């Protein structure tokens, strides 16, 4: 899974790329989609 498949904005994807991050950590894979859907993470 890549960051681009998580539904992040182009600005965030560009900065992630600038920081040389290639793949989200497992917690990011689960948390980012939930956050974008305004779901509770707890």
PyMOL CGO cylinders between C-alpha atoms (Angstrom):
from pymol import cmd
from pymol.cgo import CYLINDER

trace = [
    CYLINDER, 0.00, 0.00, 0.00, 1.26, 3.48, -0.81, 0.3, 1, 1, 1, 1, 1, 1,
    CYLINDER, 1.26, 3.48, -0.81, 0.48, 6.86, 0.68, 0.3, 1, 1, 1, 1, 1, 1,
    CYLINDER, 0.48, 6.86, 0.68, -1.29, 7.83, -2.55, 0.3, 1, 1, 1, 1, 1, 1,
    CYLINDER, -1.29, 7.83, -2.55, -3.85, 5.06, -2.03, 0.3, 1, 1, 1, 1, 1, 1,
    CYLINDER, -3.85, 5.06, -2.03, -4.88, 6.54, 1.35, 0.3, 1, 1, 1, 1, 1, 1,
    CYLINDER, -4.88, 6.54, 1.35, -6.76, 9.51, -0.11, 0.3, 1, 1, 1, 1, 1, 1,
    CYLINDER, -6.76, 9.51, -0.11, -4.38, 12.25, 1.00, 0.3, 1, 1, 1, 1, 1, 1,
    CYLINDER, -4.38, 12.25, 1.00, -4.22, 15.62, -0.72, 0.3, 1, 1, 1, 1, 1, 1,
    CYLINDER, -4.22, 15.62, -0.72, -1.64, 16.33, -3.42, 0.3, 1, 1, 1, 1, 1, 1,
    CYLINDER, -1.64, 16.33, -3.42, 0.11, 18.79, -1.11, 0.3, 1, 1, 1, 1, 1, 1,
    CYLINDER, 0.11, 18.79, -1.11, 0.57, 16.14, 1.58, 0.3, 1, 1, 1, 1, 1, 1,
    CYLINDER, 0.57, 16.14, 1.58, 1.67, 13.53, -0.94, 0.3, 1, 1, 1, 1, 1, 1,
    CYLINDER, 1.67, 13.53, -0.94, 4.27, 15.93, -2.33, 0.3, 1, 1, 1, 1, 1, 1,
    CYLINDER, 4.27, 15.93, -2.33, 5.69, 16.64, 1.12, 0.3, 1, 1, 1, 1, 1, 1,
    CYLINDER, 5.69, 16.64, 1.12, 5.71, 12.94, 1.99, 0.3, 1, 1, 1, 1, 1, 1,
    CYLINDER, 5.71, 12.94, 1.99, 7.65, 12.34, -1.21, 0.3, 1, 1, 1, 1, 1, 1,
    CYLINDER, 7.65, 12.34, -1.21, 10.02, 15.23, -0.40, 0.3, 1, 1, 1, 1, 1, 1,
    CYLINDER, 10.02, 15.23, -0.40, 10.76, 13.55, 2.95, 0.3, 1, 1, 1, 1, 1, 1,
    CYLINDER, 10.76, 13.55, 2.95, 11.54, 10.28, 1.11, 0.3, 1, 1, 1, 1, 1, 1,
    CYLINDER, 11.54, 10.28, 1.11, 8.84, 8.26, 2.84, 0.3, 1, 1, 1, 1, 1, 1,
    CYLINDER, 8.84, 8.26, 2.84, 7.92, 5.35, 0.60, 0.3, 1, 1, 1, 1, 1, 1,
    CYLINDER, 7.92, 5.35, 0.60, 5.34, 3.31, 2.50, 0.3, 1, 1, 1, 1, 1, 1,
    CYLINDER, 5.34, 3.31, 2.50, 3.07, 4.04, 5.47, 0.3, 1, 1, 1, 1, 1, 1,
    CYLINDER, 3.07, 4.04, 5.47, 3.59, 2.21, 8.74, 0.3, 1, 1, 1, 1, 1, 1,
    CYLINDER, 3.59, 2.21, 8.74, 0.87, -0.31, 9.67, 0.3, 1, 1, 1, 1, 1, 1,
    CYLINDER, 0.87, -0.31, 9.67, -0.77, 2.09, 12.13, 0.3, 1, 1, 1, 1, 1, 1,
    CYLINDER, -0.77, 2.09, 12.13, -0.87, 4.80, 9.46, 0.3, 1, 1, 1, 1, 1, 1,
    CYLINDER, -0.87, 4.80, 9.46, -2.54, 2.37, 7.03, 0.3, 1, 1, 1, 1, 1, 1,
    CYLINDER, -2.54, 2.37, 7.03, -5.35, 1.92, 9.53, 0.3, 1, 1, 1, 1, 1, 1,
    CYLINDER, -5.35, 1.92, 9.53, -5.57, 5.37, 11.09, 0.3, 1, 1, 1, 1, 1, 1,
    CYLINDER, -5.57, 5.37, 11.09, -5.40, 7.71, 8.09, 0.3, 1, 1, 1, 1, 1, 1,
    CYLINDER, -5.40, 7.71, 8.09, -8.52, 6.39, 6.32, 0.3, 1, 1, 1, 1, 1, 1,
    CYLINDER, -8.52, 6.39, 6.32, -10.46, 6.48, 9.61, 0.3, 1, 1, 1, 1, 1, 1,
    CYLINDER, -10.46, 6.48, 9.61, -9.37, 10.05, 10.30, 0.3, 1, 1, 1, 1, 1, 1,
    CYLINDER, -9.37, 10.05, 10.30, -10.38, 11.16, 6.82, 0.3, 1, 1, 1, 1, 1, 1,
    CYLINDER, -10.38, 11.16, 6.82, -13.84, 9.67, 7.45, 0.3, 1, 1, 1, 1, 1, 1,
    CYLINDER, -13.84, 9.67, 7.45, -14.08, 11.55, 10.78, 0.3, 1, 1, 1, 1, 1, 1,
    CYLINDER, -14.08, 11.55, 10.78, -14.19, 8.30, 12.74, 0.3, 1, 1, 1, 1, 1, 1,
    CYLINDER, -14.19, 8.30, 12.74, -13.08, 7.94, 16.32, 0.3, 1, 1, 1, 1, 1, 1,
    CYLINDER, -13.08, 7.94, 16.32, -9.67, 6.32, 16.64, 0.3, 1, 1, 1, 1, 1, 1,
    CYLINDER, -9.67, 6.32, 16.64, -10.14, 5.25, 20.22, 0.3, 1, 1, 1, 1, 1, 1,
]
cmd.load_cgo(trace, "trace")
